[in-house]
Amino acid sequence: MTTAHRDPPQTRRPELDAIRALVVVGLVFFHAALVFDTGDDYYVKNAETTEATTVVAGLAVVWAMPMLFLIAGLGAWHSLRRRGPAGFAVERLLRLGVPLVFATIALLPVPQWLRLRADPAYQESYPRFLPRFFDVRLDLSAFPFVVQGEHFESGHLWFVVMLLAYALLLAPLVRWLPREPGRRIRERLAAAVRTRGAILALPALPISLITALAGMEKPFAGWSRWAYLLFFLYGFVLASDERFRVAMRRDARPALGSALVLLGIGMPGFLIAGDALGTDPFTDMTALAITVRALYGAAGWCCLVAILGLLDRRRTARSPGTEPTAPAPSSSPGRGPGGPHPAPRAGLGRRLYGYLAAAVLPLYILHQPILVAVAYGVVRWDAAMPVKYVAIVAASLALTVAAYELVVRRTRATRFLFGIRR
């Protein structure tokens, strides 16, 4: 007998906002490490580099950015139900499109100009560089990065570009898709995941196939843009029925074990394919490269199930009769998805929670231009790599938070430009 689907009440899931804040703050540590990474072509490079950052970065990127897309999909389900497709599209354009346009004009040229300034022979001023940065053309084949140019780039805002594009594709799909077939598919999927391990195997297979066959894109934290689309759609589907969430809690520990095994096999395979065999494991179509990419894709999904399931398990163990899943609307690193638990208690914890929930998108937008500018000066120090790394991280975090606190959140205009709700 199948339990009838029941929409859960819309209450906050604070752990999702905490995860988003952790990922965005973690990006400061991650991008600072790229300054010292031997293999990465970051904007500013230290004279002395190391390969140690590659392994550490691999353990982070396997779950971090996919998690943001998944959480965005969770929020998209509830935002669409509340606003409708047209209202959802308008809200996404305001929350993501406006900050994207503003940051592209005001912030994105800075890292590219500093990359060129690292060459002592380059003497062009920033105002003279700007026209060359915005010398662009349209290239629909590069979707969703349809604006291309010799010096133009989306930079770290590739995440916002993808998220906005996927949201605007989702809105008409929901509008035109007949409800009854969609309901039947959802019912079948929800019934299927009642089997132990199904919530791991069923979603992992498409991700593994896309990652293996479409390759991995280094500029996008090592994942294919189409894999990110899947993570976004998975979040949208997972939010539609509480049985998916029950399955994720149930299979969280097997998911953690599976992720460790897959990474334990796949990560050495990446190193063998890249170093010993001299191939590019991200894109080459050799048997080894395809295999390690497939393992990586499956490991990424298992990581997400483990993290979300374990965190949710701790919060709901004392109230097994309550199974709500509805996040408050969000599909960006702004105010985040909600879920089954009430807002934190009044006091310092609640104020900090609200502060971080609203700050995530502005901090994401601000952090990289600031970090590159800091690193541009620090790499010239006569100091050891650990000292430089700590200095870059500390100064970048302090300046990013200061810019948000003293500039972004102080006026209605700047809050609008950075996608913060009133």
Secondary structure, 3 states (H helix, E strand, C coil): CCCCCCCCCECCCHHHHHHHHHHHHHHHHHHHHHCCECCCCCCCCCCCCECHHHHHHHHHHCCHHHHHHHHHHHHHHHHHHHHHHHHHHHHHHHHHHHHHHHHHHHCCHHHHHHHHHCCCCCCCCHHHHHHHHCCEEECHHHCCCCEEECCCCCHHHHHHHHHHHHHHHHHHHHHHCCHHHHHHHHHHHHHHCCCCCHHHHHHHHHHHHHHHHHCCCHHHCCCCHHHHHHHHHHHHHHCCCHHHHHHHHHCHHHHHHHHHHHHHHHHHHHHHHHHHCCCCCCCCCCHHHHHHHHHHHHHHHHHHHHHHHHHHHHHHCCCCCCCCCECCCCCCCCCCCCCCCCCCCCCHHHHHHHHHHHHHHHHHHHHHHHHHHHHHHHCCCCCCHHHHHHHHHHHHHHHHHHHHHHCHHHCHHHHHHCCCCC
